């Protein structure tokens, strides 16, 4: 969107604040789909939006004292305003939200006024830096949207989507997308980005952790709402929020699907940031992922995206959208003159394509048989775009899951799973030596000698330099009266003891003496 006028200073943006606050109370009566949606087709539901203000008492936001050590009054705990779009019912004459109301979502708790004013000012400055014209700013903030504040929820339970905006992003910077999803039967939860103790977030790993924690806390606030289906959960993120969505899945196994829009995973200049994030571990990303890249000529690196080998990945490139800052700002051009409308049309069209693509992807993932029809066929038929898909590999079990498989499905099932994944990744640790050794001796004491030998064998494969694993296997063969293999294992014990850095010296001495004695007796 081109800049206009000559108001391009921070002070000019601040001067707009009183007028914009007044606009908060200027809702619009509207019975049709708002123009801001462009050509997007609404779903069968009206759209409601509500906010919930709560303090996270496990974290602080304001210091206890000022610089001089003087105690500061008021609540010091971290404030979180959860904002939720949802499928709703209304007659058509309710007051619809405008963007001014989104920028300042009037709180139920008046202690949140100062915080929300700071977020509002941050959003106004971001808008003004893009637009630079006071008249256009007023038009934009008075733009009607679809949602009705605190509308009656529709009957039923609807999947939950958590939306992550960029660093310093307001919760509603993709309100068009969020409203669109709500009209098609999704609840969409978000919070505005906050820093450690101010509205400015910074752009580092710690700032990312703050945002994820805020949205996890917000999720806890809405989980008991009767219209939210907490068993169906998807995550969406834009820009840095795309990485936040991926990291949130890595720590939340309830997530069913993730959408990353320009989300840093393929950005050459952001790859190291992703790798250095403390919660980023490729093996923990094992849910379906839609990655939408934006920006013509952007330098991309797919190595990190490809490393998420346990995720069924879908990749889309849309060149018309800006390479930074995915938001609904281009849709505001529909409120402006024809010249601006035409200039912004390619960006606006791609924005709407993203909305349709995200909806189709979520519908596909939450269908009863998401693998029955390949998503690339759905995308081509419904949206008319080409996509690239990378199938996900089967996910190997964690050590705890492997122990559970032995307990629930038996040793032979565990051995089969081990053999399958050990071929793919010989370096992977499927269990701790001590845990499996205990299970082996439990089987031996119960008379299940074959099971015990099978478990002891696995231990020697994963821990071949441990003298204790070979000693345990020799015990299994002795119990089976297999003297030949028992002798082989005892000789292996003596070979490995000098280089064994796993077993402690006392145990090594004990098993050394034991094996030497038994070998002398058996071979003597």
N, C-alpha and C positions, 0 to 999 in steps of 0.2 A: 504494500500500500504506500503510495508516494506521500512525502511530507508536504505540508502546505503552510503558508504564513511564515512569520518570523519569530513565533513564540517557541523558543527551543532551549530555555533555561530551566534549571531545577526550580527556581523561584516561581516561574510561570505555572509549572505543574502544581506547585503547592497552592497557588492562588485559586486554582479550580476547586479545591477541597470543599469550601462552604457550599458552593453551588451543587456539587455532586452529592453532598450529604442531603440536601433538600430533595434531590431526585429519588432518594431512597423511598420516599413516601408517595411517589407518583406512579403507582402501578397502573397497568393497562387492562381495560376490558377487551377481551378478544375471543372469538369463537372459532377461528380458523388456525391452521398451522402457521406459526410466525414466519415472516419473511427471512429471518436470520437462518432458518433451516435450509434455505435454497430449494433444491429439488429433492431433498430427502423425503421419503414417504413415511409418515408416522405409522406406528403400530396400532394395535387395537385398544391401547390404554391411554387415558389421560396421564399427565405427569404431575406428581407431587414432590415437594422438597421440604425437608425439615432439618433443623439443627439441634444438636445436643451439646451443651457446654458442661464440662466436668474437669476437675483437677486430678492429675495423676500424682497421687501422694507419695509415690515411690521415687519421684524425681523432683528436683528443685528447678525453678526458672529465675527467680529473683534472689539476690544474696541476702543473708541475714543482716549484714551491716554495710554501711557505706564506706568510702575511702578512709574516713576519720574514725571508724569503729563504732559509729552511732547506729543504733538499731533502726532498721527500716520497717515500717508498719505494713499491714496488708498481707495478702496471701502470697506465700513464696513458692508454693508447689507449681508444677508445670501445667499451664492451661492448654486444654485441647478442645477445640470446637469441631465436633464430628458433623459433617454435612452429608445428607442422604437424599438421593433421588429415588423415586419408587413408582411403580404402576399405581394409578389412582383412578378415582371416579369423581366426576363433577358434572354439573348441569350445563355449563357453557357460559355462565354469566359471572363466574368468580373473577377476582382480580389476579391477573397474571404477573409474574415477576418481570421487571426490566433489569438491565445489566447493572444499574446503580444499586439495586437491591442485592444483587449477587456480590458486588464488590464490598458492600457493607451488610452482611447478613445479620439483621437485628437480633441481638442475643436475648435469651430468656433471663440470663444471669447478668445483671448490670455491671458486675465486676469485670466482665470481658470487654467493656466499651473501649477502654484505652488500647487493649491489644488489637481489636478489630480496626480501630482507627489507624493504627500503625500499619497494618496489613493493607488497608484501603489506600493509604498514602503511597505505599510501595507499588501497588498495582497501577495507580494513577500515573506515577512517574514512569513506569515501564510503558504504559500506553502512550503517554505524551512523547516519550523518546522515539516512538515509532511514528507517531502522527504529526506532532508539532503544530496543531491548529486547534484553538479553543472551541470554535464552533463545531468542528467535527467531533471533538471530545464530548461535547454536550449531546450531540446526536447519538453517539455510541452508547453513552451511559443511560440514555433514555430508550434504548432499543428494546422492544418487547421480546420476551422469550416465551416458552411454552408452559413452564412449571407454575403451579399454584402453591403458595406457602401453606404448609400444614393441611393439604387436601386429604380427603378421606381415602385411605388405602383401598385398592381393589381387593376383591376376594381372592384367596389363594396364597401360595408360598412361591417366592421367586428367587432364582439364583442370585448370589451376592458377587458383585464386582468391586474390587478396591482399586481406585485410580490414584496413581502417584504423579503429581506434577513435577516440574523441574525444580532445581535449587531456586529459592526465592520465588517460587510459583504459588499463585493463589489457587485455592481448591477448584475454582470455577473457570479456569483458563481454557477448558474444553467442555464448557457447559452444553454446547450444541451436541457433542458426542454423547455426553452423559444423559441428557434429556432424551435423545434418540433411542438409546439403549433402554431407558426406563419405559418408553412408550411401547417397546417390543417385549416387555416382560422381564426386565432385570432391575434389581436394586443396585445402586451405584454409590459407594461410600468414598469420601475423600476428606482430607484436612489440608489446610494451607501450610506451606513449609515455614518452619520456625528454626531459629538458631538456638544455641545453648541458653542464652539469656537475652535475646533480642529478636526482632522480626527479620533481621538479616542473617542468612544461614551460613555464609561461607560456602566453599565448594571443595570439601575434602571428605575423607572416609568417615570422620567423626560426625560431620554434618549429615551425611547419608544415614548414619545410624540413628540420629535424632528423628529423622523423617519416618523411617521404618517403625521405630518404637511408637511414635505418635499414632500411626495408622493401625498398629496392632492394638493399642489401647482403645482407639475409636471402634475397632471391631468388637471389642469386649462390651462396649456401651450399647450396641445395637443387636447383639446376638439373640436376645430374648424377644425381639419384636416378632409378632405372630406372622407377619407377611414375608419375613426374611428366611430363606432356605439356607441354613448354614452348612448343609451337607453338599452344597454345590457352590464352589468358590473359584473365581478367576481373578487374575491381577492384570492391570493395564498400567503402563507407564510411558511417559513422553520425555525424551531427552535424558537427563540424568535419572529421571523417574523410571525409565525403562530398565536401567541397571538395578534400581531399588526394587522393582517388581521381581526381577530374577532372583535377587538376594533374599527377598521375602519368601519366595518359594523354597529356596535352599534351606530355610529354617522352619518351614511350615509344610508338613506332608499332607495336609488337607487340601492343598491347592490342586485344582483340576486342569488349569490351563493358564498360560501367560502370554500377554501381548506386549511387545516392546516396539515403540514408535520412535524411530531415530534415537534408539536407546543406548548408544555408546558401545554396544557389543561388537560392532564392525567398524568403528571409527578409529583410524590409525592413531590419532592423537590421544585416544582415551584407553587404548588397550592396556597400558601399564597401570592406569588407575584401576581398571577392573581387576586385574590380576592381584594388585596389592590390597584390595579391599579385604578385611579380615574374614568376612563371611563368605567370600567367593570361593567355591570349590566345585569344579566342573562335575564331579561325580554325584553331587547332591541335586543337580538340575536334571530331573528325570520326568518332567511333565511336558506335554505338548507346548511348543513355543512358536508364536508368529512374530517374526522380526520384519519390520517395515523400515526400509532405508529411504531417506529423503535427500534431495539436493543433487542437482546435475553436476557431474564432474567431481563429486566428493571422493576423496581418497579413502578407500575402504580396505580393511584387512579382515578376511573371513576366518583367520586361524583360530581365534577364540570361539567364534560361533560354531565352527566345525568341531572344536574340542568338547562340546556339550553332547557327547556321543550317545548318551542314554535318553536324550530328548528327541521326540519326533519333531523336527524343525521345518518351518515353512518360511521362505524368504521372498520378499517382494520389494521391488525398487520403483519409487515414484519420483521422477526427476523434477517436476514442476514445484514441489513444495520446498520451502527454504531448508537448508542444511542444518540450521539451528532454530530452536524455538518453535516446536510444533504446538499450535494453539488455534483457536477459532477466530483469531483476529481477521483473517482474510474474509470471513463471512460477513463482517460488518460493512464491507464494501457495497453490499446490497442495499444499504441505507443511504448511499451517497450518489453522486452524479454519474451519468452514463459513461463518461470518459474513465473514471476510476473503476466502475464496474467491469468494463471491457478489459482494462489493463490487468486487473486482478483475477480475471475469469479462469485462466489455467491453474492458478494456485487454488482458487476456490473449488474448482472441479475435482482436483486431486484430494482436497480435504474431504469432500463428500465421498469420494471413492474409499478413503480410509475408513470413514464411518460405516459404509456398507460392508467393507471387508471385515472389519472387527465384528460387526453383528453376525455376518455369515459364519465367521470362524467360531464364535461362541455358540451359536446355534448348532453348528456341526459337532463341537466337542461335548455339548450337553444332550445331544440326541442319544437315543437308546443304543444305537450301533454306529459310533463315530467312524469306525474303520470300514464299514460296509461300502460306502461311496467315497473314493478319494477326494480330499478337499480341493485338490487342483481342478477336478472336474466341476465341483460346485462353484469355485471362484470363476472359472472360465464361463460357465453357463449363466450365473447370476450377475456377475460384475463385469465380465469381459476383459479380464486381465490375466496375464501369464504369471505363474509363480514357480518357484523352485522348491522342491521338497527333499529333505534328507531324513530317511527313516532312522528311528532311534534303535539302538541295540538293547537287548534284554538287560535288565538291571540285575547285577549280582547281589546276593544277600549281604547284609552287614554281619559282623561277628555275632551280635545278639540274635539276628534273624537265623543265622546258620545253626546256632545252638537250639533255637526254637524248632527248626526243621527236623533235627534229630529227635526231639521230644515228640513232635506231633505227627511226623510222617515216616519216621524210622531212619536207621543208619543208611540203608541202601539208597533211599531217596536223596539223602544228604551227599552221599558219595557221587551219585550221578550229577547233581548240581555242581559239586566241586569240579568234577572232571570237565564239565561243559565250559565253565568260566576260567578254569586254570589254563586251558589251551589258549584262550583269548588274551589272558593277562597273567603270565606266570609269576609276576612280582607281587600280585595282589595278596594281601593278608586276609584270609577268610575267618580266622579264629586265633585266639591266643593259645599258646602251647599248653599252658597249665590247665585251661578250661577243657580242652579236648582230652588231655591226659586223664583228668578226673572222670570224664564220661567213659573213657575206655576202661578204666578200672571198675567203674560201676557195672558196666556190661559184663566184665570178666567175673566179678563177684556174684552176678546173677546167673552165671552159667551160659551166657550168650557169647561164646568164645569167638565165633566168626565175626560178630559185630565189633567185639573188642579189637581183634586183629585189623579189621577194616579202618577203625578210627586211629589206631596206633600207626598204621601205614600212612594215613593222611598227614599225621604230625611229622613223620620223617620226610615227606615231600616238601612241606612248607618250612620245616626247621631241620634241614639235613645236617647242619653243623652242631646240633645239640646232641650230646652223648646220652642225655636222659630219654630222648624220643626213641633212640635205638634200643636202649635198655628196656623200655616199656614194651616195644615190639617183641623183643626176645622173650619177655614174660608171657606174651600172648601165644607165641609159638610153643613155649614149654607147656602151657596149659593145654594146647592142642596135641601134645606129644609129637610135635614136628621138630625133632632134634636137629636135623640138617639146617633148617632156616634159623633156628634158635642160635646155633653156633655161628652162622654168618653174621647175625645181628650183634652178638657179643663181641666178635672180632671187630665189627664196625664201631662199637662203643670204644674199644681201646684205640682205634685209629683216630677217632674224633676228639678224644679227651684233651690232647695237647693244644689243639686250636679252639677248643670250646670256650667261648666268652659269654655264653648264655647261662650255663649251669654253674651254681656256686661251687667253690672249692671243696667244701665238706661233702656235698652230694657227689661230686666227681670222684672223690677218694673212695666213698662207700661203694659206688657202682663199679669202680675199677677193681676193687678187692673182690667184690661179688663175682664179676665176670671172669677174672683170673682163676678164682677157685672153681667155678662151674666148668670152665673150659678144661681145666686140669683133670677134673673128674670125668668129664664126658669124652675127652680125647685120650685120656691117660691110658 
